[in-house]
Amino acid sequence: MADEPLVLGIETSCDETGVGIVRGTTLLADAIASSVDTHARFGGVVPEIASRAHLEAMVPTIERALKEAGVKGSDLDGIAVTAGPGLAGALLVGVSAAKAYAYALNKPLYGVNHLASHICVDQLEHGPLPEPTMALLVSGGHSSLLLAPDITSDVRPLGATIDDAAGEAFDKIARVLQLGFPGGPVIDRLAKEGDPKAIAFPRGLTGSKDPAYDFSFSGLKTSVARWIEAKRAAGEEVPVRDVAASFQEAVVDVLTRKAVRACLDEGVDHLMIGGGVAANTRLRALAAERCEKAGIRLRVPRPGLCTDNGAMVAALGAEMVARNRPASDWELSADSSLPVTEPHVPGHTHDHVHDHDHVHEVSKDNLYS
């Protein structure tokens, strides 16, 4: 174990300041400082507030992780950081901190992809990833089906959401039901007491002519919102638990159906599920049921490793070091739209060129969604 790479990972793509320390595939520390409570009163993440929270939390969180792992900065073999995708300002805080620590400690720097990190974190719980790995990533910003022959250099998108991500739909329905933010955990909890067959909500992009692996939750979100509004307009009580259960069932039905189909079509005998929505209990249960029926082995990290964290970044960083992937250079920048096809940013030698600086690219969708 002493020969395996010791890597510190920094994650700041949204509202969690995560710092993890990994030796090979062994998790030594996972320190998180969350600003979710600050955003809750706004009903969603406010990028500028998230950036400032990262700035304040960064040094204490790194120090806490080093102490928890029982190592010094000088012991590290590398420092990994989420370079994208995510909120530009939030990413910039993490990248700047990683550069500063890497420079001060004279350690190699690895700018890695947030989505690839969500896949790689499973190594910390279930051992080395099979090659290729089929991954279903579901979170507030992403719903993707990915095939990864090599998590450090070859990640292929099979399908993705064409509008709202699954987690985003959970948040918006929770808002309509006046359940607060974030919406995922409370809908999951209430759904356990409701009837998933009570209301027949639509399953987006499941027709015979629809894209096999793409997702759409915007129509579902609108359908649920209109159903609730109609009930309220008629002066009737909204059956919150049945709405939560029926909505949740519509989401996880589509996610698991398409993921299992992708495994069978690609001849992959296992499925990894990651991202914040992977903590949803119904998604886990239905995925387990359908995978078992199809002869597919299911890998899902524990809920704490599904949400954004530094451990996942450290896990991918350690894999980069172990496979001798080139380190990033000092001009590494935050890229809010870094494509999943780039598991890491190795510096000037890579082919991904931008027409402008993505550090300053924050769309209105990001700001107000």
KOLBA-460181 format. One record per residue (C-alpha): residue number from 1; residue in one letter; x negated, y, z. Coordinates in nm, 2 decimals, decimal comma. Each point is the difference from the previous one (the first is absolute). Last residue first. Layout:
% residues N
<rec num="NUM" residu="A" east="X" north="Y" up="Z"/>
...
***
This chain:
% residues 369
<rec num="369" residu="S" east="3,19" north="2,76" up="-1,26"/>
<rec num="368" residu="Y" east="-0,08" north="0,37" up="0,04"/>
<rec num="367" residu="L" east="-0,37" north="0,04" up="-0,04"/>
<rec num="366" residu="N" east="-0,08" north="-0,31" up="-0,20"/>
<rec num="365" residu="D" east="0,28" north="0,07" up="-0,25"/>
<rec num="364" residu="K" east="-0,12" north="0,36" up="-0,02"/>
<rec num="363" residu="S" east="-0,33" north="-0,14" up="-0,13"/>
<rec num="362" residu="V" east="-0,33" north="0,03" up="0,19"/>
<rec num="361" residu="E" east="-0,30" north="0,02" up="-0,23"/>
<rec num="360" residu="H" east="-0,27" north="0,21" up="0,16"/>
<rec num="359" residu="V" east="-0,23" north="-0,29" up="0,09"/>
<rec num="358" residu="H" east="0,08" north="-0,15" up="-0,34"/>
<rec num="357" residu="D" east="-0,26" north="0,23" up="-0,16"/>
<rec num="356" residu="H" east="0,07" north="0,03" up="-0,37"/>
<rec num="355" residu="D" east="-0,03" north="-0,18" up="-0,33"/>
<rec num="354" residu="H" east="-0,08" north="-0,32" up="0,18"/>
<rec num="353" residu="V" east="-0,24" north="-0,28" up="-0,09"/>
<rec num="352" residu="H" east="0,03" north="-0,37" up="0,10"/>
<rec num="351" residu="D" east="-0,29" north="-0,17" up="-0,18"/>
<rec num="350" residu="H" east="-0,22" north="-0,07" up="0,30"/>
<rec num="349" residu="T" east="-0,38" north="0,05" up="0,00"/>
<rec num="348" residu="H" east="0,03" north="0,35" up="0,16"/>
<rec num="347" residu="G" east="0,10" north="-0,14" up="0,34"/>
<rec num="346" residu="P" east="0,12" north="-0,35" up="0,10"/>
<rec num="345" residu="V" east="0,37" north="0,09" up="0,06"/>
<rec num="344" residu="H" east="0,17" north="-0,31" up="0,14"/>
<rec num="343" residu="P" east="0,29" north="-0,24" up="-0,08"/>
<rec num="342" residu="E" east="0,05" north="0,19" up="-0,33"/>
<rec num="341" residu="T" east="0,29" north="-0,17" up="-0,18"/>
<rec num="340" residu="V" east="0,21" north="0,12" up="0,28"/>
<rec num="339" residu="P" east="-0,01" north="0,35" up="-0,15"/>
<rec num="338" residu="L" east="-0,13" north="0,29" up="0,20"/>
<rec num="337" residu="S" east="0,29" north="0,25" up="0,00"/>
<rec num="336" residu="S" east="-0,08" north="0,22" up="0,30"/>
<rec num="335" residu="D" east="-0,37" north="-0,02" up="-0,07"/>
<rec num="334" residu="A" east="-0,23" north="0,12" up="0,28"/>
<rec num="333" residu="S" east="-0,35" north="0,06" up="-0,12"/>
<rec num="332" residu="L" east="-0,33" north="-0,19" up="0,00"/>
<rec num="331" residu="E" east="-0,28" north="0,24" up="-0,10"/>
<rec num="330" residu="W" east="-0,23" north="-0,15" up="0,26"/>
<rec num="329" residu="D" east="-0,01" north="-0,33" up="-0,20"/>
<rec num="328" residu="S" east="0,21" north="-0,31" up="0,05"/>
<rec num="327" residu="A" east="-0,18" north="-0,33" up="0,08"/>
<rec num="326" residu="P" east="-0,05" north="-0,26" up="-0,27"/>
<rec num="325" residu="R" east="0,16" north="-0,34" up="0,07"/>
<rec num="324" residu="N" east="-0,24" north="-0,25" up="0,16"/>
<rec num="323" residu="R" east="0,27" north="-0,27" up="0,06"/>
<rec num="322" residu="A" east="-0,04" north="0,01" up="0,38"/>
<rec num="321" residu="V" east="-0,01" north="0,38" up="0,00"/>
<rec num="320" residu="M" east="0,32" north="0,04" up="-0,20"/>
<rec num="319" residu="E" east="0,17" north="-0,27" up="0,22"/>
<rec num="318" residu="A" east="-0,10" north="0,20" up="0,31"/>
<rec num="317" residu="G" east="0,16" north="0,31" up="-0,16"/>
<rec num="316" residu="L" east="0,32" north="-0,19" up="-0,08"/>
<rec num="315" residu="A" east="0,03" north="-0,11" up="0,37"/>
<rec num="314" residu="A" east="-0,11" north="0,34" up="0,13"/>
<rec num="313" residu="V" east="0,29" north="0,16" up="-0,21"/>
<rec num="312" residu="M" east="0,24" north="-0,26" up="0,14"/>
<rec num="311" residu="A" east="-0,12" north="0,06" up="0,35"/>
<rec num="310" residu="G" east="0,05" north="0,37" up="-0,03"/>
<rec num="309" residu="N" east="0,38" north="-0,03" up="0,01"/>
<rec num="308" residu="D" east="0,31" north="0,07" up="-0,21"/>
<rec num="307" residu="T" east="0,29" north="-0,24" up="0,10"/>
<rec num="306" residu="C" east="-0,04" north="-0,37" up="-0,08"/>
<rec num="305" residu="L" east="-0,28" north="-0,07" up="0,25"/>
<rec num="304" residu="G" east="0,22" north="0,08" up="0,30"/>
<rec num="303" residu="P" east="0,28" north="-0,22" up="-0,15"/>
<rec num="302" residu="R" east="-0,21" north="-0,32" up="0,00"/>
<rec num="301" residu="P" east="-0,14" north="-0,07" up="-0,34"/>
<rec num="300" residu="V" east="0,21" north="-0,19" up="-0,25"/>
<rec num="299" residu="R" east="-0,12" north="-0,30" up="-0,20"/>
<rec num="298" residu="L" east="0,26" north="-0,22" up="-0,16"/>
<rec num="297" residu="R" east="-0,09" north="-0,34" up="-0,17"/>
<rec num="296" residu="I" east="0,22" north="-0,06" up="-0,30"/>
<rec num="295" residu="G" east="0,18" north="-0,33" up="-0,06"/>
<rec num="294" residu="A" east="0,30" north="0,17" up="-0,15"/>
<rec num="293" residu="K" east="0,24" north="-0,09" up="0,29"/>
<rec num="292" residu="E" east="-0,27" north="0,10" up="0,25"/>
<rec num="291" residu="C" east="-0,05" north="0,33" up="-0,17"/>
<rec num="290" residu="R" east="0,37" north="0,07" up="0,00"/>
<rec num="289" residu="E" east="0,04" north="-0,06" up="0,38"/>
<rec num="288" residu="A" east="-0,32" north="0,17" up="0,10"/>
<rec num="287" residu="A" east="0,09" north="0,31" up="-0,22"/>
<rec num="286" residu="L" east="0,35" north="0,00" up="0,15"/>
<rec num="285" residu="A" east="-0,14" north="0,00" up="0,36"/>
<rec num="284" residu="R" east="-0,28" north="0,25" up="-0,06"/>
<rec num="283" residu="L" east="0,23" north="0,25" up="-0,18"/>
<rec num="282" residu="R" east="0,26" north="-0,05" up="0,28"/>
<rec num="281" residu="T" east="-0,26" north="0,09" up="0,27"/>
<rec num="280" residu="N" east="-0,12" north="0,32" up="-0,17"/>
<rec num="279" residu="A" east="-0,38" north="0,03" up="0,08"/>
<rec num="278" residu="A" east="-0,07" north="-0,04" up="-0,37"/>
<rec num="277" residu="V" east="0,17" north="0,34" up="-0,04"/>
<rec num="276" residu="G" east="-0,32" north="0,16" up="0,12"/>
<rec num="275" residu="G" east="-0,22" north="-0,15" up="-0,27"/>
<rec num="274" residu="G" east="-0,09" north="-0,37" up="-0,06"/>
<rec num="273" residu="I" east="0,14" north="-0,32" up="-0,14"/>
<rec num="272" residu="M" east="-0,24" north="-0,28" up="-0,13"/>
<rec num="271" residu="L" east="0,14" north="-0,27" up="-0,22"/>
<rec num="270" residu="H" east="-0,14" north="-0,35" up="-0,07"/>
<rec num="269" residu="D" east="0,01" north="-0,26" up="-0,27"/>
<rec num="268" residu="V" east="-0,09" north="0,23" up="-0,30"/>
<rec num="267" residu="G" east="0,11" north="-0,14" up="-0,33"/>
<rec num="266" residu="E" east="0,06" north="0,34" up="-0,15"/>
<rec num="265" residu="D" east="0,37" north="-0,06" up="-0,07"/>
<rec num="264" residu="L" east="0,05" north="-0,18" up="0,33"/>
<rec num="263" residu="C" east="-0,17" north="0,27" up="0,20"/>
<rec num="262" residu="A" east="0,18" north="0,28" up="-0,19"/>
<rec num="261" residu="R" east="0,34" north="-0,17" up="0,06"/>
<rec num="260" residu="V" east="-0,08" north="-0,02" up="0,37"/>
<rec num="259" residu="A" east="-0,07" north="0,37" up="0,01"/>
<rec num="258" residu="K" east="0,30" north="0,09" up="-0,20"/>
<rec num="257" residu="R" east="0,24" north="-0,19" up="0,23"/>
<rec num="256" residu="T" east="-0,17" north="0,13" up="0,31"/>
<rec num="255" residu="L" east="0,03" north="0,37" up="-0,08"/>
<rec num="254" residu="V" east="0,35" north="-0,03" up="-0,15"/>
<rec num="253" residu="D" east="0,15" north="-0,18" up="0,30"/>
<rec num="252" residu="V" east="-0,20" north="0,22" up="0,24"/>
<rec num="251" residu="V" east="0,16" north="0,32" up="-0,13"/>
<rec num="250" residu="A" east="0,36" north="-0,13" up="-0,03"/>
<rec num="249" residu="E" east="-0,02" north="-0,17" up="0,34"/>
<rec num="248" residu="Q" east="-0,11" north="0,33" up="0,16"/>
<rec num="247" residu="F" east="0,30" north="0,18" up="-0,14"/>
<rec num="246" residu="S" east="0,24" north="-0,27" up="0,12"/>
<rec num="245" residu="A" east="-0,15" north="-0,01" up="0,35"/>
<rec num="244" residu="A" east="-0,02" north="0,38" up="0,04"/>
<rec num="243" residu="V" east="0,36" north="0,05" up="-0,13"/>
<rec num="242" residu="D" east="0,13" north="-0,28" up="0,22"/>
<rec num="241" residu="R" east="-0,17" north="0,15" up="0,31"/>
<rec num="240" residu="V" east="0,12" north="0,35" up="-0,08"/>
<rec num="239" residu="P" east="0,37" north="-0,09" up="-0,05"/>
<rec num="238" residu="V" east="0,09" north="0,36" up="-0,10"/>
<rec num="237" residu="E" east="0,32" north="0,10" up="0,18"/>
<rec num="236" residu="E" east="0,28" north="0,12" up="-0,23"/>
<rec num="235" residu="G" east="0,11" north="0,36" up="-0,06"/>
<rec num="234" residu="A" east="0,04" north="-0,06" up="-0,37"/>
<rec num="233" residu="A" east="-0,28" north="0,24" up="-0,07"/>
<rec num="232" residu="R" east="-0,22" north="-0,19" up="0,25"/>
<rec num="231" residu="K" east="0,06" north="-0,33" up="-0,18"/>
<rec num="230" residu="A" east="-0,06" north="0,16" up="-0,34"/>
<rec num="229" residu="E" east="-0,33" north="0,15" up="0,12"/>
<rec num="228" residu="I" east="-0,12" north="-0,33" up="0,13"/>
<rec num="227" residu="W" east="0,07" north="-0,17" up="-0,34"/>
<rec num="226" residu="R" east="-0,16" north="0,29" up="-0,18"/>
<rec num="225" residu="A" east="-0,32" north="-0,03" up="0,21"/>
<rec num="224" residu="V" east="-0,02" north="-0,38" up="-0,06"/>
<rec num="223" residu="S" east="0,04" north="0,04" up="-0,38"/>
<rec num="222" residu="T" east="-0,25" north="0,28" up="-0,02"/>
<rec num="221" residu="K" east="-0,26" north="-0,20" up="0,19"/>
<rec num="220" residu="L" east="0,07" north="-0,31" up="-0,22"/>
<rec num="219" residu="G" east="-0,04" north="0,21" up="-0,31"/>
<rec num="218" residu="S" east="-0,33" north="0,14" up="0,12"/>
<rec num="217" residu="F" east="-0,14" north="-0,34" up="0,10"/>
<rec num="216" residu="S" east="-0,16" north="-0,10" up="-0,33"/>
<rec num="215" residu="F" east="-0,26" north="-0,27" up="-0,02"/>
<rec num="214" residu="D" east="-0,22" north="-0,14" up="-0,29"/>
<rec num="213" residu="Y" east="-0,09" north="-0,37" up="-0,03"/>
<rec num="212" residu="A" east="0,22" north="-0,14" up="-0,26"/>
<rec num="211" residu="P" east="0,08" north="0,32" up="-0,19"/>
<rec num="210" residu="D" east="0,38" north="0,00" up="-0,07"/>
<rec num="209" residu="K" east="0,15" north="-0,20" up="-0,29"/>
<rec num="208" residu="S" east="0,14" north="-0,29" up="0,22"/>
<rec num="207" residu="G" east="0,12" north="0,24" up="0,26"/>
<rec num="206" residu="T" east="-0,17" north="0,04" up="0,34"/>
<rec num="205" residu="L" east="-0,12" north="0,36" up="-0,03"/>
<rec num="204" residu="G" east="0,19" north="0,12" up="0,31"/>
<rec num="203" residu="R" east="0,20" north="-0,23" up="0,22"/>
<rec num="202" residu="P" east="0,33" north="0,18" up="0,07"/>
<rec num="201" residu="F" east="0,18" north="0,02" up="0,35"/>
<rec num="200" residu="A" east="0,26" north="-0,26" up="0,07"/>
<rec num="199" residu="I" east="0,12" north="0,09" up="0,35"/>
<rec num="198" residu="A" east="0,06" north="-0,24" up="0,29"/>
<rec num="197" residu="K" east="-0,25" north="-0,26" up="-0,13"/>
<rec num="196" residu="P" east="-0,29" north="0,11" up="0,22"/>
<rec num="195" residu="D" east="0,23" north="0,00" up="0,31"/>
<rec num="194" residu="G" east="-0,13" north="0,21" up="0,28"/>
<rec num="193" residu="E" east="-0,17" north="-0,06" up="0,34"/>
<rec num="192" residu="K" east="-0,34" north="-0,08" up="-0,15"/>
<rec num="191" residu="A" east="0,04" north="0,30" up="-0,23"/>
<rec num="190" residu="L" east="-0,02" north="0,24" up="0,29"/>
<rec num="189" residu="R" east="-0,36" north="-0,10" up="0,08"/>
<rec num="188" residu="D" east="-0,12" north="0,00" up="-0,36"/>
<rec num="187" residu="I" east="0,18" north="0,34" up="-0,06"/>
<rec num="186" residu="V" east="-0,18" north="0,14" up="0,31"/>
<rec num="185" residu="P" east="-0,34" north="-0,12" up="-0,10"/>
<rec num="184" residu="G" east="0,02" north="0,12" up="-0,37"/>
<rec num="183" residu="G" east="0,15" north="0,34" up="0,05"/>
<rec num="182" residu="P" east="-0,30" north="0,21" up="0,13"/>
<rec num="181" residu="F" east="0,17" north="0,23" up="0,08"/>
<rec num="180" residu="G" east="0,35" north="0,05" up="0,15"/>
<rec num="179" residu="L" east="0,31" north="-0,22" up="-0,01"/>
<rec num="178" residu="Q" east="0,24" north="0,26" up="-0,15"/>
<rec num="177" residu="L" east="0,15" north="-0,26" up="-0,24"/>
<rec num="176" residu="V" east="-0,09" north="0,22" up="-0,29"/>
<rec num="175" residu="R" east="-0,35" north="0,04" up="0,15"/>
<rec num="174" residu="A" east="-0,03" north="-0,37" up="0,05"/>
<rec num="173" residu="I" east="0,09" north="-0,04" up="-0,36"/>
<rec num="172" residu="K" east="-0,28" north="0,23" up="-0,10"/>
<rec num="171" residu="D" east="-0,26" north="-0,16" up="0,22"/>
<rec num="170" residu="F" east="0,08" north="-0,36" up="-0,13"/>
<rec num="169" residu="A" east="-0,01" north="0,13" up="-0,36"/>
<rec num="168" residu="E" east="-0,34" north="0,14" up="0,06"/>
<rec num="167" residu="G" east="-0,12" north="-0,33" up="0,14"/>
<rec num="166" residu="A" east="0,12" north="-0,18" up="-0,32"/>
<rec num="165" residu="A" east="-0,17" north="0,25" up="-0,23"/>
<rec num="164" residu="D" east="0,23" north="0,24" up="-0,19"/>
<rec num="163" residu="D" east="-0,04" north="0,03" up="-0,38"/>
<rec num="162" residu="I" east="-0,16" north="-0,24" up="-0,25"/>
<rec num="161" residu="T" east="-0,12" north="-0,24" up="0,27"/>
<rec num="160" residu="A" east="-0,29" north="-0,22" up="-0,10"/>
<rec num="159" residu="G" east="-0,09" north="-0,30" up="-0,22"/>
<rec num="158" residu="L" east="-0,28" north="-0,22" up="-0,11"/>
<rec num="157" residu="P" east="-0,28" north="0,22" up="0,11"/>
<rec num="156" residu="R" east="-0,35" north="-0,16" up="-0,03"/>
<rec num="155" residu="V" east="-0,27" north="0,02" up="0,26"/>
<rec num="154" residu="D" east="-0,35" north="-0,10" up="-0,11"/>
<rec num="153" residu="S" east="-0,31" north="0,15" up="0,18"/>
<rec num="152" residu="T" east="0,00" north="-0,05" up="0,38"/>
<rec num="151" residu="I" east="0,32" north="-0,20" up="0,03"/>
<rec num="150" residu="D" east="-0,11" north="-0,25" up="-0,26"/>
<rec num="149" residu="P" east="0,26" north="-0,19" up="-0,20"/>
<rec num="148" residu="A" east="0,26" north="0,25" up="0,14"/>
<rec num="147" residu="L" east="0,35" north="-0,02" up="-0,14"/>
<rec num="146" residu="L" east="0,22" north="0,28" up="0,12"/>
<rec num="145" residu="L" east="0,38" north="0,05" up="0,05"/>
<rec num="144" residu="S" east="0,06" north="0,35" up="0,13"/>
<rec num="143" residu="S" east="0,24" north="0,20" up="0,21"/>
<rec num="142" residu="H" east="-0,18" north="0,31" up="0,12"/>
<rec num="141" residu="G" east="0,05" north="0,32" up="0,20"/>
<rec num="140" residu="G" east="0,19" north="-0,10" up="0,30"/>
<rec num="139" residu="S" east="-0,13" north="-0,35" up="-0,01"/>
<rec num="138" residu="V" east="0,02" north="-0,33" up="-0,19"/>
<rec num="137" residu="L" east="-0,30" north="-0,19" up="-0,15"/>
<rec num="136" residu="L" east="0,07" north="-0,34" up="-0,15"/>
<rec num="135" residu="A" east="-0,33" north="-0,17" up="-0,06"/>
<rec num="134" residu="M" east="-0,10" north="-0,29" up="-0,22"/>
<rec num="133" residu="T" east="-0,37" north="-0,09" up="0,07"/>
<rec num="132" residu="P" east="-0,22" north="-0,16" up="-0,26"/>
<rec num="131" residu="E" east="-0,21" north="-0,11" up="0,17"/>
<rec num="130" residu="P" east="0,11" north="-0,10" up="0,35"/>
<rec num="129" residu="L" east="-0,07" north="0,26" up="0,26"/>
<rec num="128" residu="P" east="-0,25" north="-0,09" up="0,27"/>
<rec num="127" residu="G" east="0,14" north="-0,06" up="0,35"/>
<rec num="126" residu="H" east="0,36" north="0,02" up="0,13"/>
<rec num="125" residu="E" east="-0,01" north="0,29" up="0,25"/>
<rec num="124" residu="L" east="-0,29" north="0,23" up="-0,10"/>
<rec num="123" residu="Q" east="0,02" north="-0,12" up="-0,36"/>
<rec num="122" residu="D" east="0,36" north="0,14" up="-0,01"/>
<rec num="121" residu="V" east="-0,16" north="0,35" up="0,01"/>
<rec num="120" residu="C" east="-0,11" north="-0,04" up="-0,37"/>
<rec num="119" residu="I" east="0,34" north="0,05" up="-0,14"/>
<rec num="118" residu="H" east="0,08" north="0,33" up="0,17"/>
<rec num="117" residu="S" east="-0,36" north="0,11" up="-0,08"/>
<rec num="116" residu="A" east="0,07" north="-0,05" up="-0,37"/>
<rec num="115" residu="L" east="0,29" north="0,24" up="0,04"/>
<rec num="114" residu="H" east="-0,20" north="0,27" up="0,17"/>
<rec num="113" residu="N" east="-0,29" north="-0,02" up="-0,25"/>
<rec num="112" residu="V" east="-0,35" north="0,04" up="0,13"/>
<rec num="111" residu="G" east="-0,27" north="0,26" up="0,03"/>
<rec num="110" residu="Y" east="-0,31" north="-0,18" up="0,13"/>
<rec num="109" residu="L" east="-0,29" north="0,19" up="0,17"/>
<rec num="108" residu="P" east="-0,34" north="-0,15" up="0,07"/>
<rec num="107" residu="K" east="-0,15" north="0,09" up="0,34"/>
<rec num="106" residu="N" east="-0,25" north="0,27" up="0,09"/>
<rec num="105" residu="L" east="0,17" north="0,06" up="0,34"/>
<rec num="104" residu="A" east="0,05" north="0,37" up="-0,06"/>
<rec num="103" residu="Y" east="0,08" north="-0,05" up="-0,37"/>
<rec num="102" residu="A" east="0,25" north="-0,28" up="0,06"/>
<rec num="101" residu="Y" east="0,16" north="0,19" up="0,29"/>
<rec num="100" residu="A" east="0,04" north="0,32" up="-0,21"/>
<rec num="99" residu="K" east="0,12" north="-0,19" up="-0,31"/>
<rec num="98" residu="A" east="0,25" north="-0,19" up="0,20"/>
<rec num="97" residu="A" east="0,13" north="0,32" up="0,16"/>
<rec num="96" residu="S" east="0,04" north="0,17" up="-0,33"/>
<rec num="95" residu="V" east="0,18" north="-0,30" up="-0,16"/>
<rec num="94" residu="G" east="0,24" north="-0,02" up="0,30"/>
<rec num="93" residu="V" east="0,09" north="0,37" up="-0,01"/>
<rec num="92" residu="L" east="0,03" north="0,00" up="-0,38"/>
<rec num="91" residu="L" east="0,25" north="-0,29" up="0,02"/>
<rec num="90" residu="A" east="0,23" north="0,21" up="0,21"/>
<rec num="89" residu="G" east="-0,02" north="0,29" up="-0,23"/>
<rec num="88" residu="A" east="0,07" north="-0,21" up="-0,31"/>
<rec num="87" residu="L" east="0,29" north="-0,21" up="0,14"/>
<rec num="86" residu="G" east="-0,06" north="-0,36" up="-0,11"/>
<rec num="85" residu="P" east="-0,18" north="-0,21" up="-0,26"/>
<rec num="84" residu="G" east="-0,28" north="0,02" up="0,07"/>
<rec num="83" residu="A" east="-0,36" north="0,04" up="0,14"/>
<rec num="82" residu="T" east="0,07" north="-0,22" up="0,30"/>
<rec num="81" residu="V" east="-0,33" north="-0,02" up="0,19"/>
<rec num="80" residu="A" east="-0,27" north="-0,25" up="0,05"/>
<rec num="79" residu="I" east="-0,32" north="0,04" up="0,21"/>
<rec num="78" residu="G" east="-0,29" north="-0,24" up="-0,04"/>
<rec num="77" residu="D" east="-0,24" north="-0,24" up="0,18"/>
<rec num="76" residu="L" east="0,08" north="0,14" up="0,34"/>
<rec num="75" residu="D" east="-0,23" north="-0,05" up="0,30"/>
<rec num="74" residu="S" east="-0,10" north="0,37" up="0,00"/>
<rec num="73" residu="G" east="0,35" north="0,10" up="0,07"/>
<rec num="72" residu="K" east="-0,01" north="-0,20" up="0,33"/>
<rec num="71" residu="V" east="0,19" north="-0,32" up="0,08"/>
<rec num="70" residu="G" east="0,22" north="-0,13" up="0,27"/>
<rec num="69" residu="A" east="0,30" north="-0,03" up="-0,23"/>
<rec num="68" residu="E" east="0,23" north="0,19" up="0,24"/>
<rec num="67" residu="K" east="-0,27" north="0,27" up="0,05"/>
<rec num="66" residu="L" east="-0,05" north="0,04" up="-0,37"/>
<rec num="65" residu="A" east="0,38" north="0,02" up="-0,05"/>
<rec num="64" residu="R" east="0,05" north="0,26" up="0,27"/>
<rec num="63" residu="E" east="-0,28" north="0,22" up="-0,14"/>
<rec num="62" residu="I" east="0,16" north="-0,02" up="-0,35"/>
<rec num="61" residu="T" east="0,34" north="0,09" up="0,15"/>
<rec num="60" residu="P" east="-0,14" north="0,29" up="0,20"/>
<rec num="59" residu="V" east="-0,18" north="0,14" up="-0,31"/>
<rec num="58" residu="M" east="0,30" north="-0,02" up="-0,24"/>
<rec num="57" residu="A" east="0,29" north="0,10" up="0,22"/>
<rec num="56" residu="E" east="-0,01" north="0,38" up="-0,04"/>
<rec num="55" residu="L" east="-0,07" north="-0,01" up="-0,38"/>
<rec num="54" residu="H" east="0,25" north="-0,27" up="-0,06"/>
<rec num="53" residu="A" east="0,27" north="0,20" up="0,18"/>
<rec num="52" residu="R" east="-0,09" north="0,30" up="-0,22"/>
<rec num="51" residu="S" east="0,04" north="-0,21" up="-0,32"/>
<rec num="50" residu="A" east="0,33" north="-0,15" up="0,12"/>
<rec num="49" residu="I" east="0,14" north="0,35" up="0,08"/>
<rec num="48" residu="E" east="-0,09" north="0,12" up="-0,35"/>
<rec num="47" residu="P" east="0,15" north="-0,31" up="-0,17"/>
<rec num="46" residu="V" east="0,34" north="0,01" up="0,18"/>
<rec num="45" residu="V" east="0,12" north="-0,36" up="0,04"/>
<rec num="44" residu="G" east="0,37" north="-0,05" up="0,03"/>
<rec num="43" residu="G" east="0,32" north="0,10" up="0,18"/>
<rec num="42" residu="F" east="-0,15" north="0,33" up="0,12"/>
<rec num="41" residu="R" east="0,05" north="-0,09" up="0,37"/>
<rec num="40" residu="A" east="-0,17" north="-0,33" up="-0,06"/>
<rec num="39" residu="H" east="-0,32" north="0,15" up="-0,14"/>
<rec num="38" residu="T" east="-0,15" north="0,07" up="0,35"/>
<rec num="37" residu="D" east="0,11" north="-0,34" up="0,12"/>
<rec num="36" residu="V" east="-0,18" north="-0,16" up="-0,30"/>
<rec num="35" residu="S" east="-0,34" north="0,16" up="0,09"/>
<rec num="34" residu="S" east="-0,17" north="-0,33" up="0,06"/>
<rec num="33" residu="A" east="-0,34" north="-0,06" up="0,16"/>
<rec num="32" residu="I" east="-0,13" north="-0,36" up="-0,08"/>
<rec num="31" residu="A" east="-0,29" north="-0,20" up="0,12"/>
<rec num="30" residu="D" east="-0,06" north="-0,35" up="-0,13"/>
<rec num="29" residu="A" east="-0,32" north="-0,16" up="0,13"/>
<rec num="28" residu="L" east="-0,20" north="-0,32" up="-0,04"/>
<rec num="27" residu="L" east="0,20" north="-0,17" up="-0,29"/>
<rec num="26" residu="T" east="-0,19" north="-0,30" up="-0,14"/>
<rec num="25" residu="T" east="-0,01" north="-0,05" up="-0,38"/>
<rec num="24" residu="G" east="-0,36" north="0,12" up="-0,03"/>
<rec num="23" residu="R" east="-0,05" north="0,21" up="0,31"/>
<rec num="22" residu="V" east="0,28" north="0,25" up="0,00"/>
<rec num="21" residu="I" east="0,05" north="0,34" up="0,17"/>
<rec num="20" residu="G" east="0,32" north="0,19" up="-0,05"/>
<rec num="19" residu="V" east="0,09" north="0,37" up="0,01"/>
<rec num="18" residu="G" east="0,36" north="0,11" up="-0,08"/>
<rec num="17" residu="T" east="0,13" north="0,36" up="0,00"/>
<rec num="16" residu="E" east="0,36" north="-0,07" up="-0,08"/>
<rec num="15" residu="D" east="0,22" north="0,26" up="-0,19"/>
<rec num="14" residu="C" east="-0,08" north="-0,07" up="-0,36"/>
<rec num="13" residu="S" east="-0,32" north="-0,10" up="-0,18"/>
<rec num="12" residu="T" east="-0,23" north="0,03" up="0,30"/>
<rec num="11" residu="E" east="-0,18" north="-0,33" up="0,04"/>
<rec num="10" residu="I" east="-0,36" north="-0,03" up="0,11"/>
<rec num="9" residu="G" east="-0,19" north="-0,33" up="0,00"/>
<rec num="8" residu="L" east="-0,31" north="-0,10" up="0,20"/>
<rec num="7" residu="V" east="-0,20" north="-0,29" up="-0,14"/>
<rec num="6" residu="L" east="-0,22" north="-0,27" up="0,16"/>
<rec num="5" residu="P" east="-0,11" north="-0,24" up="-0,28"/>
<rec num="4" residu="E" east="-0,04" north="-0,37" up="0,09"/>
<rec num="3" residu="D" east="-0,34" north="-0,12" up="0,11"/>
<rec num="2" residu="A" east="0,10" north="0,03" up="0,37"/>
<rec num="1" residu="M" east="0,29" north="-0,24" up="-0,07"/>
***
